[in-house]
Amino acid sequence: MSPRTGRPGDPAHVGRAAVAPDGEVLPELVATGVVAADALLATVAGQQQARRVAARLTANAV
């Protein structure tokens, strides 16, 4: 793909204020959030944080 039509997470795409052709911004924001969460979870600290949150949510649900 060319840099102008890169997918969310591609270096050319990250940080660019993009609006879908129909004017919707939310799908673009969600895609960027997913990429950011994926990058965070790829780190050891991110994995530990995810485990703490999951444990807290499980404890609250019981």
VOBA-1610 file (N, C-alpha, C; in pm, whole numbers, padded with zeros to 5 digits, always signed):
BEGIN
Met+00083-00118+00000Met+00000+00000+00000Met+00088+00124+00000Ser+00036+00227-00054Ser+00111+00352-00054Ser+00095+00418+00082Pro+00187+00509+00118Pro+00176+00575+00249Pro+00045+00649+00269Arg-00016+00698+00163Arg-00141+00774+00178Arg-00259+00683+00209Thr-00251+00556+00172Thr-00364+00466+00196Thr-00327+00358+00295Gly-00229+00385+00382Gly-00184+00286+00479Gly-00294+00247+00576Arg-00279+00131+00633Arg-00375+00083+00732Arg-00346+00146+00867Pro-00443+00144+00960Pro-00416+00195+01093Pro-00297+00121+01153Gly-00208+00195+01213Gly-00089+00136+01272Gly+00034+00148+01185Asp+00015+00169+01055Asp+00129+00191+00968Asp+00191+00325+01005Pro+00323+00337+00997Pro+00387+00463+01037Pro+00330+00584+00965Ala+00291+00570+00841Ala+00238+00685+00766Ala+00098+00722+00815His+00034+00631+00885His-00105+00652+00926His-00115+00708+01069Val-00026+00665+01156Val-00034+00702+01297Val-00010+00851+01312Gly-00093+00914+01391Gly-00079+01055+01420Gly-00143+01146+01316Arg-00197+01090+01213Arg-00258+01171+01107Arg-00406+01185+01141Ala-00457+01305+01136Ala-00599+01328+01160Ala-00675+01286+01036Ala-00733+01168+01040Ala-00801+01117+00922Ala-00951+01115+00946Val-01023+01140+00843Val-01169+01133+00847Val-01212+01045+00732Ala-01300+00949+00763Ala-01351+00860+00660Ala-01427+00942+00556Pro-01441+00888+00433Pro-01510+00963+00328Pro-01650+01010+00367Asp-01717+00935+00455Asp-01852+00975+00495Asp-01851+01073+00613Gly-01733+01116+00656Gly-01721+01214+00762Gly-01713+01155+00902Glu-01714+01023+00914Glu-01709+00958+01044Glu-01565+00955+01096Val-01547+00998+01219Val-01416+01000+01282Val-01401+00883+01379Leu-01511+00838+01438Leu-01507+00735+01541Leu-01437+00606+01496Pro-01467+00550+01378Pro-01397+00427+01339Pro-01245+00446+01333Glu-01201+00561+01292Glu-01059+00591+01285Glu-00999+00599+01425Leu-01072+00661+01518Leu-01024+00670+01655Leu-01019+00532+01721Val-01118+00449+01696Val-01120+00314+01752Val-01002+00234+01698Ala-00978+00243+01569Ala-00866+00169+01508Ala-00733+00214+01567Thr-00719+00343+01589Thr-00596+00395+01649Thr-00582+00347+01793Gly-00693+00344+01866Gly-00691+00294+02003Gly-00653+00147+02011Val-00701+00069+01918Val-00668-00074+01914Val-00519-00091+01889Val-00464-00013+01797Val-00321-00021+01768Val-00240+00018+01892Ala-00282+00123+01960Ala-00211+00168+02080Ala-00219+00062+02190Ala-00336+00003+02209Ala-00352-00102+02311Ala-00267-00223+02277Asp-00262-00258+02150Asp-00180-00371+02107Asp-00032-00345+02134Ala+00013-00224+02107Ala+00153-00189+02133Ala+00183-00193+02282Leu+00090-00143+02364Leu+00110-00145+02509Leu+00116-00288+02561Leu+00027-00372+02514Leu+00023-00511+02561Leu+00143-00591+02514Ala+00215-00540+02415Ala+00334-00609+02368Ala+00450-00591+02465Thr+00438-00500+02559Thr+00543-00479+02658Thr+00513-00561+02783Val+00616-00590+02859Val+00599-00667+02982Val+00511-00590+03080Ala+00536-00462+03094Ala+00456-00381+03187Ala+00309-00380+03145Gly+00285-00374+03015Gly+00148-00376+02965Gly+00078-00507+02995Gln+00151-00617+02983Gln+00093-00748+03013Gln+00061-00759+03161Gln+00149-00707+03246Gln+00123-00711+03390Gln+00001-00625+03424Gln-00009-00510+03361Gln-00125-00422+03385Gln-00254-00490+03341Ala-00251-00555+03226Ala-00370-00625+03176Ala-00412-00736+03272Arg-00315-00806+03328Arg-00347-00912+03425Arg-00409-00854+03552Arg-00356-00740+03599Arg-00413-00676+03719Arg-00557-00631+03695Val-00581-00573+03581Val-00716-00527+03548Val-00811-00646+03537Ala-00766-00753+03469Ala-00850-00872+03454Ala-00881-00934+03590Ala-00782-00938+03678Ala-00804-00995+03811Ala-00903-00910+03890Arg-00890-00778+03881Arg-00982-00688+03952Arg-01124-00702+03898Leu-01138-00708+03765Leu-01270-00723+03706Leu-01333-00857+03744Thr-01253-00960+03747Thr-01303-01092+03786Thr-01347-01092+03932Ala-01268-01029+04019Ala-01303-01024+04161Ala-01431-00944+04183Asn-01448-00838+04106Asn-01569-00756+04120Asn-01692-00828+04066Ala-01674-00917+03971Ala-01787-00986+03910Ala-01837-01102+03996Val-01753-01149+04086Val-01790-01265+04168Val-01871-01225+04287
//
